[in-house]
Amino acid sequence: MAEALGGQLAALRERLDALDGAWLAVLAERFQVTQEVSALKAKGQLPLRDPAREAAQLARIEAEAEAHGVPPALARTLLEHIQAQVVADHAAFQQAQAEDAS
C-alpha cells in the first residue's frame, strides 16, 4: 500500500513540477511583452504607471481567480508583485534610454 501511495505521490509531484514550469514560461512571455510596452512608453514619453489600467487589471484578476477557485487575495498579491517589477523594469529601461541619448 505504501509503495502504491509513493508512486501516486511521485506522479502528482511530477505534474506539479510541470505546472510550475508552465506558469514560469507564461511569466517569462509576459515580461517579454512588457519589454515591448517599455519601449513604446519610452518612445511616446508616456508615464511609467497607468493607475487606471493597474486597477482594472487587479479587479479582473480577482474575478478570474474566483471563477477558477483560486483565492482572489492570492491572485491580487501575485499581480501586485508582477506590476511592481514591471514598473521597475520600465524605469530601468527609460533610464538606460536617457543615458544612451546623452
NUVOTOR-411322 format. One record per residue (C-alpha): residue number from 0; x negated, y, z negated. Coordinates in Angstrom, 1 decimal. Layout:
N
k/east/north/up
NUM/X/Y/Z
...
//
This chain:
102
k/east/north/up
0/0.0/0.0/0.0
1/-2.7/2.4/-1.0
2/-4.6/1.7/2.3
3/-1.4/2.4/4.3
4/-0.9/5.7/2.5
5/-4.5/6.6/3.0
6/-4.1/6.0/6.8
7/-0.9/8.2/6.8
8/-2.7/10.9/4.8
9/-5.6/10.9/7.2
10/-3.3/11.2/10.2
11/-1.4/14.1/8.6
12/-4.7/15.8/7.8
13/-5.8/15.4/11.4
14/-2.6/17.1/12.5
15/-3.2/19.9/10.1
16/-6.8/20.4/11.4
17/-5.4/20.5/14.9
18/-2.8/23.1/13.9
19/-5.4/25.2/12.2
20/-7.5/25.1/15.4
21/-4.4/26.1/17.4
22/-3.5/29.2/15.3
23/-7.1/30.3/15.3
24/-7.2/30.1/19.1
25/-4.0/32.2/19.2
26/-5.5/34.7/16.8
27/-8.6/34.9/19.0
28/-6.4/35.6/22.0
29/-4.5/38.2/20.1
30/-7.8/40.0/19.2
31/-8.8/39.9/22.9
32/-5.6/41.7/23.8
33/-6.2/44.3/21.0
34/-9.6/45.0/22.5
35/-7.8/45.9/25.7
36/-5.5/48.1/23.6
37/-8.5/49.8/22.1
38/-9.9/50.6/25.5
39/-6.6/52.1/26.6
40/-6.3/54.1/23.4
41/-9.8/55.5/23.8
42/-9.2/56.3/27.4
43/-6.0/58.1/26.6
44/-7.3/59.7/23.4
45/-4.5/58.1/21.6
46/-4.4/57.8/17.8
47/-5.7/54.6/16.2
48/-2.4/53.8/14.4
49/1.1/53.8/15.6
50/3.2/53.7/12.3
51/6.5/53.1/14.1
52/5.0/50.2/16.1
53/3.5/48.7/12.9
54/6.7/49.0/11.0
55/8.6/47.3/13.9
56/6.1/44.5/14.0
57/6.4/43.9/10.3
58/10.2/43.8/10.5
59/10.1/41.5/13.5
60/7.6/39.1/11.9
61/9.5/38.8/8.7
62/12.7/38.0/10.6
63/10.9/35.4/12.8
64/9.2/33.9/9.7
65/12.5/33.5/8.0
66/14.0/31.9/11.1
67/11.1/29.4/11.1
68/11.3/28.6/7.4
69/8.1/30.5/6.6
70/8.2/32.8/3.6
71/8.6/36.3/5.0
72/6.3/37.8/2.4
73/3.5/35.5/3.6
74/4.1/36.4/7.2
75/4.1/40.1/6.3
76/0.8/39.8/4.3
77/-0.9/38.0/7.2
78/0.2/40.6/9.7
79/-0.8/43.4/7.5
80/-4.3/41.9/7.3
81/-4.4/41.5/11.0
82/-3.2/45.1/11.6
83/-5.9/46.4/9.2
84/-8.6/44.5/11.1
85/-7.2/45.8/14.5
86/-7.3/49.4/13.2
87/-10.9/48.9/12.0
88/-11.8/47.4/15.4
89/-10.1/50.3/17.2
90/-12.1/52.8/15.1
91/-15.4/51.0/15.8
92/-14.6/50.9/19.5
93/-13.8/54.6/19.6
94/-16.9/55.4/17.6
95/-19.1/53.4/20.0
96/-17.5/55.1/23.0
97/-18.2/58.5/21.4
98/-21.8/57.6/20.7
99/-22.3/56.4/24.3
100/-20.9/59.6/25.6
101/-23.3/61.7/23.6
//
